[in-house]
Amino acid sequence: MSHTSRRSLLAIFAASAATVPLSGLVATPAQAAGAVPVPVEPFPGPAGLTSARSSVTLPPLNASYFTPVTLNTPLTAIVLPGSPTRTEVTSGGKRVALLTHGARTVVLPGPTRTFTENKKPFVDDFQRTLPDTSLPVADRRYWGTSPGGGSWSTLGPADTDYSVLPGTGVIALTTDFASRHATLRDDEITDVDVRSVARFDKVPTGQACSYALSFGYQDTHNSYRARLSFLTSGAVELRVEKEVADTVTQLATAVTLATGVPAGTDWTIRVRREGSRIQVKAWRSASAEPAAWAVDVTDSAFGKGRVGLRALANDGCTNLPVKLLVSRFEVDAANWAVPPSVRHGDWVRVLPEPFNGTWTPALEQTVRGWAGSTAPDVLAHAAMFLAGAPAVTSGAGPAKDKQVLGEAGYGYLDPQGYRYEGADFHEYMNVGWTFPDGAYTGPSSKQVGNLDCSGYTRMVYGYHMGVPLAAGEDTSKTRIPRKSRHMVDYAPGVRVDQTPDGTTPPAAALLQPGDLVLFNADSGDDNLTITADHVGIYLGKDAAGKRRFLSSRKTVNGPTMSDLGGASLLDGTGTYAKKLHTVHRI
């Protein structure tokens, strides 16, 4: 049973405004102790968004909507063909409910909603140790994954030039006249406010060394960059450049920022790119951030691309190796070129018991009570854990005074910077939980605010929608198991479709919003049998007509409908499209 404050949720989701953004951008700029931060303004969102974060959009709720859903006419129940068996309820020839025999979820028409997610801010302060030398060379990762920002790609000339020590990302310039690039695998960033903090361990001799903040990065031959050149004299110069097919063009006159700079001095570079406007500043990190931009230019060579870093020892540098030591990489605000967006009028409700196929007066009263309701449903609750969702605190019950809704992470980090699984619904709330069979699981101080993929599903369907939960495997098929691989066979409800041979994704022709989608996403975990290892909640078709789902993921660090670290799509050639294993309806 849910203990959530319905009033709080209604205030969020049923306001009769055009848009209900989940939150605005929150910036945490790198700065010297005691310095006054320069404000980071959020970008105006693309496609009509009023916020550069996640949002749920509702139309104005007025009489023009509520009049046709009063259901004064008799309701008609008709069994539809296909498997699983479904009953369609109509009023005046229009569908008002779709029930599935053996399942509790019901799909009803309601006000059209648009679910949208955009790029969220993140900070990478390199609190990990890489590469993991216990792994085979082919499996090693050299910068790993940025918390919430995606995984790092490191290119040229040798993998061993890249490593991470706790608090520092290292790029070793072991040879001159060879660029080294570390970029985050997110190619869809357009507007961005990004900064980095780094230092060289030596003043170069013979020729200069440089470190650059890359943006609009396409590949090693095409990008923008704001570059600090560290001269043999100890001077530091700022240059803003674009490289197109290996041809470098200066976008502004070089600016000398300092002279006599010793080795080991941290420098911050900040870039704000909005449309074709590019603003750049750089400063000693121990000093306050300058209020003015050092460079303010326009250029439109690259509309979108990655962000990252580039390091170079000029031809003739003689005191190699020189190491670039990066202590912070931060995106304070950003937009994706086309944020994922799903728009439809399907609302997903949950019956107190599975539908047994018999249309009764009591069921009719339930459906009539749901008609026109904007009380939070399955999808509304699921969206309330996306990036930027505001915190909601329970007012009663076992989670009294604990947060029960709001932006969630996935899990805390291991020594290599990867996220641990294991964050269940009650750990998000920081409470212990006694399950129906008497099993008790305590809270985890390390997992407060986190939900792994099955924990997210259990939080939505179990804690908030009232479907019974199991402490572990539970083969009774009356309670939602703890792990995704057990949900395949033992989750309450009915199977909609499943892979016929373990490798071919099911067609899922009768897929509907709210269905659980289970994946065999990691082929490396298979023994004799192919198992599901990831679960999500089907959301609906996006603006491109592709089937999109919600799930909590490690790379994104929490629930998402986005494509960072893998497209959240059931169509196409991405991992999840190819690895769909089972579709199940609670």
C-alpha positions in Angstrom: 0.0 0.0 0.0 1.2 3.5 -0.8 1.9 5.9 1.9 2.7 8.8 -0.4 1.0 12.2 0.0 -1.4 12.2 -2.8 -2.0 15.9 -2.3 1.7 16.6 -3.0 1.6 14.5 -6.2 -1.5 16.1 -7.5 0.0 19.5 -7.1 2.8 18.3 -9.3 1.0 16.4 -12.0 -2.5 17.7 -12.2 -1.9 21.4 -12.3 -3.9 23.0 -15.2 -0.8 24.5 -16.7 0.6 23.8 -20.1 3.9 22.4 -18.7 5.0 20.8 -15.4 8.8 20.7 -15.5 10.3 18.4 -13.0 13.1 20.9 -12.1 15.4 23.5 -13.3 19.1 23.1 -13.7 21.2 23.2 -10.6 24.8 24.2 -11.0 27.7 23.4 -8.7 30.6 25.3 -10.3 34.2 24.6 -9.4 35.7 27.6 -7.5 38.3 28.6 -5.1 37.5 28.5 -1.4 35.6 31.6 -0.4 35.2 32.8 -4.0 31.9 34.1 -5.2 30.6 31.8 -7.9 29.7 33.2 -11.3 26.0 32.2 -11.9 25.3 29.4 -14.4 22.2 30.2 -16.3 20.1 27.2 -17.6 19.6 27.1 -21.3 16.2 27.5 -22.8 15.2 24.0 -23.7 14.6 22.8 -27.2 11.2 21.7 -28.6 9.3 24.1 -26.4 10.7 22.9 -23.0 10.7 25.5 -20.3 13.5 23.7 -18.4 16.6 21.8 -19.6 15.7 18.8 -17.4 13.0 16.2 -17.4 9.3 17.3 -17.7 5.8 16.0 -17.9 3.4 18.1 -19.9 -0.4 18.2 -19.5 -3.0 20.1 -21.4 -5.2 22.6 -19.6 -7.8 20.5 -17.7 -11.1 22.1 -18.3 -14.7 21.2 -19.2 -13.8 20.4 -22.8 -11.9 17.4 -21.5 -14.1 16.2 -18.6 -17.4 16.4 -20.4 -16.8 13.4 -22.8 -15.6 11.2 -19.9 -18.6 11.4 -17.6 -19.7 7.9 -18.9 -23.4 8.4 -18.5 -24.2 5.7 -21.1 -24.1 1.9 -20.3 -20.7 0.4 -20.5 -20.1 -2.6 -22.8 -17.4 -5.2 -22.2 -16.1 -7.2 -25.2 -13.4 -10.0 -25.2 -10.8 -9.2 -27.8 -8.9 -11.8 -29.9 -5.2 -12.5 -29.2 -3.1 -13.6 -26.4 -3.0 -12.7 -23.6 -6.8 -12.4 -23.4 -8.1 -8.9 -23.0 -11.5 -7.3 -22.4 -12.2 -3.9 -23.9 -14.7 -1.7 -22.1 -16.5 0.9 -24.2 -18.9 3.8 -23.7 -20.8 5.1 -26.7 -18.5 3.2 -29.0 -15.3 4.6 -27.4 -12.8 2.6 -25.4 -12.8 3.6 -21.7 -10.7 0.7 -20.3 -8.6 -2.2 -21.5 -8.2 -5.1 -19.0 -6.0 -8.2 -19.3 -7.2 -11.5 -17.9 -4.9 -12.4 -15.0 -3.4 -9.0 -14.7 -4.0 -6.0 -12.4 -2.9 -3.2 -14.8 -5.6 -1.4 -16.7 -5.0 1.1 -19.6 -7.5 4.0 -19.8 -7.7 7.1 -22.0 -6.9 10.3 -20.3 -5.4 13.8 -20.9 -2.6 13.6 -23.4 0.8 13.8 -21.6 4.3 14.4 -23.0 7.2 12.8 -21.2 10.6 14.4 -22.0 14.1 14.0 -20.6 17.1 16.2 -21.3 20.8 16.2 -20.4 21.4 16.4 -16.7 24.5 18.2 -15.0 27.2 16.0 -13.7 30.7 16.2 -12.1 33.5 13.7 -12.6 36.1 14.1 -9.8 37.9 10.9 -10.8 37.4 9.0 -7.5 38.4 5.6 -8.8 41.5 3.6 -9.8 42.0 2.5 -13.4 42.9 0.5 -15.3 42.1 -2.7 -13.4 45.3 -4.7 -14.0 43.6 -7.9 -12.8 41.6 -7.9 -16.0 42.8 -9.2 -19.4 44.3 -6.3 -21.5 41.4 -6.4 -23.9 38.9 -5.8 -21.1 40.6 -3.0 -19.4 39.1 0.5 -19.2 41.5 3.4 -18.8 39.2 6.3 -17.7 36.1 4.3 -17.1 32.7 5.9 -16.6 32.0 9.5 -15.5 29.3 9.5 -12.7 26.1 10.4 -14.6 28.0 11.7 -17.6 28.6 8.6 -19.7 31.7 6.5 -20.4 35.0 7.9 -21.4 36.7 7.2 -24.8 40.5 7.5 -24.8 42.2 7.8 -28.2 45.9 7.9 -29.2 48.5 7.0 -29.3 48.7 4.2 -26.6 46.1 3.0 -24.2 48.7 3.0 -21.4 49.0 6.8 -21.7 45.7 7.0 -19.8 45.0 6.1 -16.2 43.0 7.3 -13.1 44.2 7.6 -9.5 41.8 8.6 -6.8 41.1 12.3 -7.5 43.1 12.5 -10.8 42.6 11.5 -14.4 46.0 11.2 -15.9 47.1 11.7 -19.6 50.8 11.0 -20.0 52.4 12.8 -22.9 55.1 10.1 -23.7 55.7 11.3 -27.2 55.6 14.7 -28.9 53.5 15.8 -31.8 50.6 13.4 -31.1 47.2 14.5 -29.8 45.6 12.6 -27.0 41.8 12.8 -26.7 39.5 11.8 -23.8 35.8 12.4 -24.7 32.5 11.3 -23.2 30.4 9.1 -25.4 27.5 11.4 -25.8 27.3 12.8 -29.3 24.0 14.7 -29.0 25.1 17.7 -26.9 24.3 21.1 -28.4 24.1 23.9 -25.8 26.6 23.3 -23.0 28.2 25.0 -20.0 31.3 22.9 -19.3 34.5 23.3 -17.3 37.6 21.4 -16.4 40.4 21.7 -13.9 43.9 20.4 -14.7 47.6 21.0 -14.3 50.9 19.8 -15.8 53.5 18.2 -13.6 56.3 20.0 -15.4 57.1 23.2 -17.2 57.9 22.0 -20.7 61.3 22.5 -22.3 62.1 22.7 -26.0 58.5 23.3 -27.0 55.1 24.0 -25.3 52.5 21.6 -24.0 48.8 22.3 -24.1 45.5 21.1 -22.6 42.2 21.9 -24.2 38.5 21.6 -23.3 36.9 20.1 -26.4 33.2 20.6 -27.4 31.2 19.9 -30.5 33.7 17.0 -30.9 33.0 14.8 -33.9 36.2 12.8 -34.1 39.9 13.4 -33.7 39.9 15.5 -36.9 36.9 17.7 -36.3 36.0 19.7 -33.1 36.0 23.0 -31.3 38.4 23.5 -28.4 39.4 26.1 -25.8 43.1 25.5 -25.4 45.6 26.6 -22.8 49.2 26.6 -24.1 51.9 26.3 -21.4 55.1 27.8 -22.8 58.6 27.0 -21.9 58.9 30.4 -20.3 56.1 29.6 -17.8 53.6 31.8 -19.7 50.0 30.5 -20.3 48.1 31.5 -23.4 44.4 30.9 -24.2 43.4 30.0 -27.8 40.0 29.2 -29.1 40.1 27.0 -32.2 38.1 24.9 -34.6 39.5 21.9 -36.4 37.8 20.8 -39.6 39.3 17.9 -41.5 42.6 18.5 -39.7 42.7 22.2 -40.7 42.9 24.4 -37.6 41.3 27.9 -37.6 41.8 30.4 -34.8 38.4 31.8 -33.8 40.0 34.6 -31.7 43.3 36.2 -31.1 45.4 34.4 -28.5 45.3 35.9 -25.0 48.2 35.7 -22.6 46.7 35.0 -19.2 49.8 34.7 -17.0 53.6 34.5 -16.9 56.0 32.6 -14.7 53.5 29.9 -13.9 55.2 27.1 -12.0 54.5 23.4 -12.6 51.6 21.9 -10.7 49.4 25.0 -11.0 45.7 24.1 -11.5 44.0 25.9 -14.3 40.2 26.0 -15.0 38.8 26.3 -18.5 35.1 27.1 -18.9 33.1 27.1 -22.1 29.6 28.2 -22.6 28.2 27.3 -26.0 24.6 28.4 -26.9 23.6 28.0 -30.5 26.4 29.5 -32.6 27.7 31.7 -29.7 30.9 30.5 -28.0 32.1 32.1 -24.8 35.4 31.1 -23.1 37.3 32.0 -20.0 40.2 30.4 -18.1 41.9 31.2 -14.8 44.2 29.9 -12.1 41.8 27.6 -10.1 43.0 29.0 -6.8 41.7 32.4 -7.8 38.1 33.6 -8.1 36.4 33.0 -11.4 36.5 36.1 -13.6 33.2 37.7 -14.2 33.9 38.5 -17.9 34.4 36.1 -20.7 37.9 36.3 -22.3 36.5 35.3 -25.7 33.0 35.8 -27.1 32.6 34.6 -30.8 30.1 33.0 -33.1 30.6 29.9 -35.3 28.3 27.2 -36.5 30.6 24.5 -38.0 29.4 21.8 -35.6 25.8 21.8 -34.3 26.2 19.0 -31.8 29.0 16.7 -30.5 30.8 15.4 -27.5 32.6 17.2 -24.7 36.0 16.2 -23.4 39.7 17.0 -23.2 42.7 17.1 -25.6 46.4 17.1 -24.5 49.4 17.7 -26.7 53.2 18.0 -26.5 54.4 20.2 -29.4 56.9 18.8 -31.8 60.3 19.3 -30.1 59.2 19.1 -26.4 62.3 17.6 -24.8 61.4 16.8 -21.2 58.8 14.0 -21.8 57.0 12.4 -20.3 54.9 15.3 -19.2 51.7 14.4 -17.4 48.4 16.3 -17.5 46.6 15.7 -14.2 42.8 16.4 -14.4 41.1 16.8 -11.1 37.6 17.8 -12.2 35.4 17.7 -15.3 31.9 19.3 -14.9 28.9 19.9 -17.1 26.8 22.6 -15.3 24.1 22.8 -18.0 23.4 21.2 -21.3 20.8 20.3 -23.9 20.5 17.3 -26.2 19.8 18.1 -29.9 16.5 16.2 -29.8 15.6 15.2 -26.2 13.7 11.9 -26.0 9.9 12.6 -26.0 6.9 10.4 -25.7 3.4 11.7 -26.1 0.1 9.8 -25.7 -3.2 9.7 -23.7 -2.7 6.3 -22.1 -3.0 6.2 -18.3 -2.1 3.0 -16.4 -4.1 2.1 -13.3 -3.8 -0.9 -11.0 -6.7 -3.1 -9.8 -6.7 -4.3 -6.2 -6.8 -7.9 -7.5 -6.0 -9.5 -10.9 -8.9 -9.4 -13.4 -10.5 -12.8 -13.7 -12.3 -12.2 -17.0 -15.7 -11.4 -15.5 -17.1 -7.9 -15.9 -18.9 -7.1 -12.7 -20.8 -4.1 -11.3 -18.0 -3.5 -8.8 -15.4 -3.4 -11.7 -17.7 -1.0 -13.5 -17.8 1.3 -10.5 -14.0 1.2 -10.4 -13.6 2.1 -14.1 -16.2 4.9 -13.7 -14.2 6.3 -10.8 -11.1 6.3 -12.9 -12.7 8.1 -15.9 -11.2 11.5 -16.2 -9.0 11.1 -13.1 -5.7 12.8 -13.1 -4.5 11.1 -9.9 -1.0 9.9 -10.4 -0.8 6.6 -12.2 2.0 4.1 -12.9 3.7 6.3 -15.5 3.4 9.4 -13.4 5.1 7.7 -10.5 7.8 6.3 -12.8 8.5 9.8 -14.1 8.9 11.1 -10.6 12.4 9.4 -10.3 13.8 10.9 -13.5 16.5 13.7 -13.5 15.3 16.8 -11.8 12.2 15.3 -10.2 11.4 17.2 -6.9 11.6 15.4 -3.6 8.3 14.2 -2.0 8.3 13.1 1.6 5.8 10.6 3.0 3.5 11.9 5.7 2.5 8.6 7.2 3.2 4.9 7.4 6.5 3.0 7.7 8.3 5.6 5.6 7.0 8.6 7.5 9.2 11.7 7.0 11.3 9.8 4.4 11.7 10.7 0.8 9.5 8.5 -1.4 9.7 10.3 -4.7 12.3 12.4 -6.4 15.4 12.1 -8.6 17.1 8.8 -8.0 20.6 7.5 -8.6 21.5 3.9 -9.4 24.0 3.0 -6.8 27.3 3.9 -5.1 30.6 3.5 -6.8 33.1 0.7 -6.5 36.9 1.4 -6.5 36.9 1.4 -10.3 34.1 3.9 -10.5 31.4 1.5 -11.6 28.1 1.4 -9.8 27.1 -1.4 -7.4 23.7 -3.1 -7.9 21.5 -3.7 -5.0 19.5 -0.6 -4.3 16.0 -1.7 -3.5 12.9 0.5 -3.0 13.2 0.7 0.8 16.9 1.5 0.6 16.1 4.6 -1.5 13.9 5.7 1.4 16.5 4.7 4.0 14.1 2.4 5.9 14.1 -1.3 6.8 11.3 -3.4 5.4 9.3 -6.4 6.6 7.9 -8.4 3.7 4.7 -10.4 3.7 6.5 -13.7 4.5 8.1 -12.1 7.5 11.5 -11.6 6.0 13.2 -8.4 7.1 15.8 -6.4 5.1 17.5 -3.5 6.7 18.3 0.0 5.3 21.6 0.8 3.6 23.3 4.1 4.4 25.3 3.8 1.1 22.2 3.4 -1.1 19.9 6.2 0.2 18.3 7.8 -2.9 19.3 5.0 -5.2 17.3 2.4 -7.1 18.7 -0.3 -9.3 16.6 -1.6 -12.3 14.5 -4.0 -10.3 14.4 -1.7 -7.3 13.0 1.0 -9.5 10.3 -1.4 -10.8 9.4 -2.5 -7.3 9.3 1.1 -6.0 6.7 2.0 -8.7 4.6 -1.1 -8.8 5.1 -2.3 -5.3 5.5 0.6 -2.9 3.4 3.2 -4.8 0.9 1.1 -6.6 0.4 -1.6 -3.9 1.4 -4.8 -5.7 2.8 -7.2 -3.1 6.6 -7.5 -3.0 8.8 -10.5 -2.1 12.1 -10.3 -0.2 13.8 -12.6 -2.7 13.0 -15.1 -5.5 9.4 -16.1 -4.4 7.9 -18.6 -6.8 4.3 -18.1 -5.7 3.6 -15.6 -8.6 1.7 -13.4 -6.2 4.6 -11.0 -5.3 7.1 -9.2 -7.3 10.5 -10.9 -6.9 13.7 -8.9 -6.0 15.7 -9.7 -9.2 14.9 -9.2 -12.8 15.8 -12.8 -13.8 13.1 -14.0 -11.4 10.5 -11.6 -12.6 10.5 -13.4 -15.9 8.9 -16.5 -14.5 7.5 -15.4 -11.1 6.2 -11.9 -11.3 2.4 -11.6 -10.7 0.4 -11.1 -13.9 0.7 -12.6 -17.3 3.3 -13.0 -20.0 2.7 -10.9 -23.1 5.6 -12.3 -25.2 9.0 -13.9 -24.9 12.0 -14.6 -27.1 11.3 -17.8 -29.1 14.9 -19.0 -29.0 16.8 -17.0 -26.4 18.4 -14.6 -29.0 15.6 -13.3 -31.3 13.7 -10.4 -29.6 9.9 -11.0 -29.4 7.6 -9.0 -31.6 5.5 -7.9 -28.6 2.6 -7.0 -30.8 0.3 -6.5 -27.8 2.8 -4.4 -25.8 1.1 -1.6 -23.9 2.3 1.2 -21.6 3.1 0.0 -18.1 4.3 -3.5 -19.3 7.6 -4.8 -17.8 10.3 -5.2 -20.5 13.0 -7.6 -19.5 16.4 -7.9 -21.2 19.3 -10.3 -21.5 21.6 -7.3 -21.8 24.8 -8.8 -20.6 25.6 -12.0 -22.5 28.6 -12.6 -20.2 26.4 -13.5 -17.3 24.9 -16.6 -19.0 25.7 -20.1 -17.9 23.6 -23.0 -19.2 20.5 -20.9 -19.6 20.0 -17.5 -21.0 18.7 -15.2 -18.3 17.2 -11.7 -18.0 19.4 -9.2 -16.2 17.7 -5.9 -16.7 14.1 -4.7 -16.4 12.2 -1.5 -17.3 8.7 -0.1 -17.7 7.4 0.4 -21.3 6.5 4.1 -21.7 5.2 4.4 -25.3 6.2 5.5 -28.8 8.4 8.5 -29.1 8.3 11.4 -31.6 10.1 9.2 -34.1 7.6 6.3 -33.7 10.0 4.1 -31.8 9.0 2.2 -28.7 10.7 3.7 -25.7 11.0 2.5 -22.1 12.0 3.7 -18.6 14.7 1.9 -16.6 17.3 2.6 -14.0 20.8 2.3 -15.5 24.4 2.4 -14.3 25.9 4.7 -16.9 23.2 7.3 -16.6 23.1 6.9 -12.8 19.5 6.3 -12.3 16.1 6.0 -14.0 16.0 7.3 -17.5 14.2 7.2 -20.9 17.2 8.6 -22.6 19.9 7.1 -24.9 23.0 7.8 -22.9 24.9 4.6 -22.5 22.6 2.8 -24.8 19.3 3.7 -26.5 16.2 3.2 -24.4 14.4 1.7 -27.5 12.8 -1.6 -28.4 13.3 -0.8 -32.1 16.5 -0.6 -34.2 19.9 -2.1 -33.7 20.8 -1.0 -30.2 21.6 -3.4 -27.3 18.1 -3.2 -25.7 16.3 -3.6 -29.1 18.4 -6.7 -29.8 18.3 -8.1 -26.3 14.6 -7.9 -25.4 13.8 -11.2 -23.7 10.4 -11.1 -22.1 7.4 -8.7 -21.9 5.2 -9.1 -18.8 2.1 -7.4 -17.6 1.6 -6.9 -13.9 
